[in-house]
């Protein structure tokens, strides 16, 4: 998902619009995690970027998405860019001592 979300809407109030965006992101992540895994892949991992636009976006962790969306709301931005790309994830073995 590479998308620029607008935080302005003629009918919806801003808090409702922000909740709708968070729900859309959550639904996308859930849908991607349901897909069948290729052989020797342990889980689906995600590369995420967030910023005011695509050129100024920075890498963030998946768990920080809602925080950054709420921050964009508090800064009263007109729009923001969110990129979530799926990649195969591999578990690393813990070192035994």
Backbone as a chain_set.jsonl record, in Angstrom:
{"seq": "XXXXXXXXXXXXXXXXXXXXXXXXXXXXXXXXXXXXXXXXXXXXXXXXXXXXXXXXXXXXXXXXXXXXXXXXXXXXXXXXXXXXXXXXXXXXXXXXX", "coords": {"N": [[0.851, -1.164, 0.0], [0.759, 2.03, -0.997], [0.05, 5.158, -0.289], [-1.456, 8.385, -0.248], [-3.055, 9.976, 2.234], [-5.827, 12.052, 2.756], [-6.625, 14.558, 5.076], [-8.837, 16.087, 5.124], [-12.283, 16.54, 4.699], [-15.441, 17.096, 3.251], [-17.811, 16.414, 4.673], [-17.31, 14.629, 6.83], [-16.252, 14.75, 10.238], [-12.978, 15.557, 11.591], [-11.902, 13.748, 13.678], [-13.407, 11.401, 13.183], [-12.68, 10.807, 10.567], [-9.967, 10.239, 10.889], [-10.11, 7.919, 12.446], [-11.308, 6.237, 10.568], [-9.25, 6.027, 8.674], [-7.272, 4.739, 10.201], [-8.599, 2.324, 10.602], [-8.753, 1.36, 7.972], [-6.034, 0.902, 7.417], [-5.437, -1.053, 9.333], [-7.123, -3.094, 8.444], [-5.977, -3.66, 5.954], [-3.444, -4.671, 6.728], [-4.209, -6.946, 8.154], [-5.433, -8.413, 6.094], [-3.225, -8.911, 4.42], [-1.639, -10.498, 6.09], [-3.088, -12.843, 6.178], [-2.588, -14.183, 3.828], [-1.22, -17.019, 2.117], [1.847, -18.48, 3.144], [5.014, -18.596, 1.496], [7.266, -21.396, 0.863], [9.564, -22.116, 3.477], [9.361, -19.654, 4.71], [8.737, -17.795, 7.594], [6.913, -15.834, 8.582], [4.857, -12.993, 7.639], [6.393, -9.96, 7.069], [6.692, -6.371, 7.439], [7.587, -3.423, 5.703], [7.633, -0.097, 6.521], [6.83, 3.307, 5.852], [6.487, 6.759, 6.664], [5.29, 10.068, 6.244], [4.972, 13.605, 5.486], [4.829, 13.869, 2.754], [5.704, 11.799, -0.108], [8.424, 12.178, -0.73], [9.599, 13.129, 1.613], [9.266, 11.13, 3.454], [9.9, 8.869, 6.189], [11.441, 5.905, 7.521], [9.547, 3.773, 9.563], [8.432, 1.754, 12.372], [6.108, -0.969, 12.262], [4.342, -1.035, 14.448], [4.164, 1.607, 15.186], [2.51, 3.06, 13.561], [-0.177, 3.973, 14.126], [0.392, 5.887, 16.085], [1.84, 7.816, 14.64], [-0.139, 8.616, 12.823], [-1.997, 9.783, 14.555], [-0.389, 11.84, 15.463], [-0.102, 13.334, 13.122], [-2.69, 14.244, 12.913], [-2.838, 15.879, 15.205], [-0.982, 17.833, 14.541], [-2.336, 19.077, 12.602], [-2.161, 18.549, 9.805], [-2.765, 18.695, 6.266], [-2.651, 16.466, 4.669], [-1.118, 13.172, 4.553], [1.527, 10.832, 3.833], [1.631, 7.34, 3.532], [3.29, 4.305, 3.516], [3.202, 0.884, 3.157], [4.791, -2.032, 2.807], [4.856, -5.451, 1.992], [6.91, -8.136, 3.03], [8.781, -11.225, 3.048], [9.317, -12.796, 6.196], [11.799, -14.008, 8.434], [12.512, -16.051, 11.167], [14.97, -15.593, 13.645], [17.323, -17.678, 15.261], [17.654, -18.027, 18.767], [20.559, -17.314, 20.656], [22.219, -19.824, 22.397], [23.343, -20.163, 25.69]], "CA": [[0.0, 0.0, 0.0], [1.417, 3.335, -1.069], [-1.122, 6.01, -0.407], [-1.505, 9.682, 0.409], [-4.353, 10.145, 2.875], [-6.241, 13.436, 2.966], [-7.257, 14.779, 6.373], [-9.941, 17.036, 4.954], [-13.457, 15.941, 4.068], [-16.522, 18.079, 3.378], [-18.882, 16.011, 5.57], [-16.845, 13.918, 8.02], [-15.379, 15.486, 11.165], [-11.605, 15.062, 11.58], [-11.673, 12.523, 14.468], [-14.024, 10.253, 12.502], [-11.86, 10.533, 9.392], [-8.733, 9.608, 11.364], [-10.46, 6.543, 12.829], [-11.545, 5.496, 9.326], [-7.934, 5.761, 8.088], [-6.648, 3.703, 11.035], [-9.299, 1.075, 10.324], [-8.347, 0.911, 6.638], [-4.67, 0.379, 7.531], [-5.53, -2.297, 10.096], [-7.762, -4.075, 7.566], [-4.983, -4.032, 4.936], [-2.424, -5.507, 7.365], [-4.852, -8.222, 8.453], [-5.625, -9.118, 4.821], [-1.925, -9.376, 3.939], [-1.152, -11.565, 6.969], [-3.853, -14.053, 5.907], [-2.122, -14.838, 2.608], [-0.415, -18.203, 2.393], [3.288, -18.234, 3.177], [5.848, -19.438, 0.64], [8.094, -22.364, 1.593], [10.69, -21.654, 4.299], [9.105, -18.309, 5.237], [8.105, -17.964, 8.895], [5.814, -14.901, 8.773], [4.88, -11.816, 6.776], [6.964, -8.779, 7.7], [6.258, -5.158, 6.741], [8.427, -2.229, 5.652], [6.715, 1.031, 6.618], [7.334, 4.68, 5.766], [5.465, 7.752, 6.964], [5.753, 11.442, 6.094], [4.025, 14.573, 4.94], [4.707, 13.457, 1.361], [6.556, 10.646, -0.43], [9.831, 12.569, -0.748], [10.102, 13.374, 2.97], [8.853, 10.055, 4.362], [10.986, 8.181, 6.877], [11.146, 4.529, 7.899], [9.0, 3.603, 10.904], [8.061, 0.384, 12.703], [4.694, -1.243, 12.045], [3.563, -0.725, 15.643], [4.13, 3.057, 15.385], [1.667, 3.704, 12.544], [-1.28, 4.726, 14.75], [0.972, 7.04, 16.765], [2.168, 8.826, 13.638], [-1.39, 9.139, 12.278], [-2.526, 10.697, 15.575], [0.493, 13.013, 15.467], [-0.47, 14.132, 11.944], [-3.956, 14.896, 13.263], [-2.584, 16.952, 16.163], [-0.253, 18.894, 13.836], [-3.306, 19.617, 11.659], [-1.701, 18.425, 8.428], [-3.835, 18.505, 5.288], [-2.543, 15.095, 4.182], [0.137, 12.491, 4.876], [1.865, 9.696, 2.981], [1.895, 6.108, 4.267], [3.699, 3.204, 2.65], [3.35, -0.388, 3.856], [5.153, -3.055, 1.836], [4.96, -6.777, 2.584], [8.095, -8.906, 2.664], [8.855, -12.45, 3.851], [10.072, -12.67, 7.439], [12.462, -15.223, 8.901], [12.843, -16.0, 12.587], [16.367, -15.909, 13.945], [17.429, -18.533, 16.427], [18.277, -17.398, 19.927], [21.86, -17.874, 21.024], [22.182, -20.585, 23.652], [24.538, -19.887, 26.487]], "C": [[0.901, 1.232, 0.0], [0.303, 4.331, -1.309], [-0.922, 7.322, 0.335], [-2.927, 9.876, 0.922], [-4.633, 11.626, 3.085], [-6.946, 13.536, 4.314], [-8.322, 15.865, 6.307], [-11.069, 16.327, 4.221], [-14.626, 16.899, 4.274], [-17.589, 17.708, 4.416], [-18.398, 15.383, 6.875], [-16.025, 14.822, 8.931], [-14.01, 14.805, 11.237], [-11.398, 13.817, 12.441], [-12.259, 11.27, 13.816], [-13.216, 9.847, 11.286], [-10.572, 9.815, 9.785], [-9.0, 8.157, 11.765], [-10.712, 5.68, 11.6], [-10.223, 5.128, 8.647], [-7.235, 4.656, 8.869], [-7.289, 2.343, 10.773], [-8.89, 0.501, 8.962], [-6.951, 0.286, 6.671], [-4.68, -0.97, 8.25], [-6.111, -3.422, 9.24], [-6.778, -4.561, 6.491], [-3.942, -4.981, 5.528], [-2.998, -6.893, 7.657], [-5.024, -9.061, 7.186], [-4.304, -9.678, 4.3], [-1.386, -10.527, 4.79], [-1.881, -12.883, 6.734], [-3.341, -14.824, 4.694], [-1.2, -16.001, 2.959], [1.067, -17.873, 2.269], [4.008, -19.124, 2.176], [6.668, -20.418, 1.499], [9.252, -21.661, 2.287], [10.555, -20.202, 4.764], [8.316, -18.477, 6.528], [6.881, -17.063, 9.101], [5.92, -13.786, 7.743], [5.391, -10.635, 7.586], [6.574, -7.563, 6.856], [7.332, -4.081, 6.819], [7.48, -1.031, 5.598], [7.464, 2.356, 6.518], [6.178, 5.625, 6.02], [6.064, 9.138, 6.79], [4.663, 12.339, 5.554], [3.794, 14.319, 3.448], [5.713, 12.341, 1.102], [8.038, 10.981, -0.342], [10.407, 12.718, 0.656], [9.734, 12.267, 3.949], [10.079, 9.372, 4.958], [10.503, 6.803, 7.314], [10.657, 4.49, 9.342], [8.702, 2.123, 11.126], [6.549, 0.23, 12.551], [3.841, -0.824, 13.245], [3.424, 0.779, 15.898], [3.174, 3.788, 14.441], [0.562, 4.539, 13.173], [-0.778, 5.969, 15.467], [1.269, 8.161, 15.777], [0.903, 9.423, 13.002], [-2.012, 10.133, 13.266], [-1.701, 11.973, 15.652], [0.183, 13.922, 14.284], [-1.771, 14.874, 12.196], [-3.706, 16.082, 14.202], [-1.81, 18.116, 15.544], [-1.131, 19.588, 12.8], [-2.77, 19.654, 10.225], [-2.896, 18.24, 7.499], [-3.851, 17.081, 4.756], [-1.226, 14.49, 4.67], [0.286, 11.277, 3.978], [2.191, 8.499, 3.86], [2.2, 5.002, 3.27], [3.89, 1.967, 3.516], [3.592, -1.451, 2.789], [5.385, -4.382, 2.553], [6.246, -7.447, 2.104], [8.111, -10.179, 3.509], [9.738, -12.237, 5.08], [10.609, -14.011, 7.884], [12.834, -15.057, 10.372], [14.316, -16.352, 12.759], [16.402, -16.744, 15.205], [18.132, -17.798, 17.56], [19.592, -18.091, 20.234], [21.727, -18.596, 22.346], [23.481, -20.359, 24.395], [24.85, -21.031, 27.39]], "O": [[1.706, 1.426, 0.911], [-0.31, 4.358, -2.375], [-0.305, 7.367, 1.399], [-3.879, 9.933, 0.144], [-3.763, 12.367, 3.543], [-7.772, 12.687, 4.65], [-8.661, 16.482, 7.317], [-10.842, 15.607, 3.248], [-14.784, 17.454, 5.361], [-18.215, 18.601, 4.988], [-19.015, 15.587, 7.92], [-15.188, 15.585, 8.449], [-13.898, 13.608, 10.971], [-10.755, 12.88, 11.968], [-11.663, 10.195, 13.893], [-13.082, 8.657, 11.004], [-10.136, 8.892, 9.097], [-8.205, 7.269, 11.456], [-10.36, 4.5, 11.597], [-10.094, 4.031, 8.104], [-6.668, 3.739, 8.276], [-6.596, 1.326, 10.726], [-8.705, -0.708, 8.826], [-6.712, -0.737, 6.029], [-4.011, -1.912, 7.825], [-5.648, -4.561, 9.303], [-6.757, -5.747, 6.161], [-3.594, -5.984, 4.905], [-2.331, -7.902, 7.426], [-4.791, -10.27, 7.199], [-4.265, -10.799, 3.792], [-0.743, -11.434, 4.263], [-1.345, -13.942, 7.06], [-3.638, -16.01, 4.554], [-0.494, -15.969, 3.967], [1.481, -17.096, 1.409], [3.649, -20.291, 2.021], [6.743, -20.269, 2.719], [9.842, -20.727, 1.745], [11.543, -19.591, 5.17], [7.333, -19.217, 6.561], [5.91, -17.484, 9.73], [6.936, -13.647, 7.062], [4.876, -10.347, 8.666], [6.174, -7.706, 5.7], [7.917, -3.855, 7.879], [6.618, -0.961, 4.722], [8.574, 2.505, 7.028], [5.038, 5.347, 5.648], [7.22, 9.364, 7.148], [3.572, 11.884, 5.21], [2.692, 14.53, 2.941], [6.485, 11.979, 1.989], [8.831, 10.14, 0.082], [11.592, 12.457, 0.864], [9.875, 12.448, 5.159], [11.14, 9.301, 4.338], [9.302, 6.57, 7.456], [11.263, 5.088, 10.232], [8.718, 1.332, 10.182], [5.804, 1.199, 12.698], [2.735, -0.313, 13.069], [2.632, 1.18, 16.751], [3.045, 5.01, 14.519], [0.376, 5.696, 12.796], [-1.451, 6.999, 15.46], [0.979, 9.326, 16.051], [0.88, 10.611, 12.678], [-2.495, 11.193, 12.866], [-2.24, 13.057, 15.878], [0.203, 15.145, 14.421], [-1.939, 16.007, 11.746], [-4.284, 17.154, 14.023], [-1.963, 19.26, 15.974], [-0.717, 20.574, 12.19], [-2.908, 20.657, 9.525], [-3.921, 17.689, 7.902], [-4.909, 16.542, 4.43], [-0.337, 15.202, 5.138], [-0.69, 10.761, 3.434], [2.944, 8.624, 4.826], [1.462, 4.792, 2.307], [4.643, 1.991, 4.489], [2.718, -1.736, 1.971], [6.035, -4.425, 3.597], [6.622, -7.343, 0.936], [7.512, -10.206, 4.584], [10.776, -11.578, 5.006], [9.946, -15.036, 7.728], [13.404, -14.039, 10.765], [14.839, -17.266, 12.121], [15.6, -16.539, 16.116], [19.081, -17.046, 17.338], [19.717, -19.306, 20.086], [21.186, -18.049, 23.307], [24.566, -20.363, 23.813], [25.826, -20.979, 28.139]]}, "num_chains": 1, "name": "protein.A"}
